[in-house]
Amino acid sequence: MRNEAVMFGFGESLTAGDVHLLTIQDRLAGLLVPSKIYGILAAGRPILYVGPDTGEVAEIVRESGCGTRIPNGDAAALAEAIL
């Protein structure tokens, strides 16, 4: 019962925000995919992806058009994407 209560609020929490931030260090490109990306996609919210242009996350964002990729360290591009 405890897990059901936690999962009940999970979907609501994913739709509460207007946009989701997802970050990956350059050195981890192609090694991992944060599982939260699939929940974000299901919630239908855009993604601000800060990370390398390689790997599965970059491919998902690019091919689906579900968000914007910002290179690591580019604070000006992140600010522009938010505004």
Buried (B, 14 or more C-beta within 10 A) or exposed (E): EEEEEEEEEEEEEBEEEEEBBBEBEEEBBEEEBBEEBEBBBEBEBBBBBBBBEEBBBBEBBBEEEBBBBBEEEEEEBBEEBEE
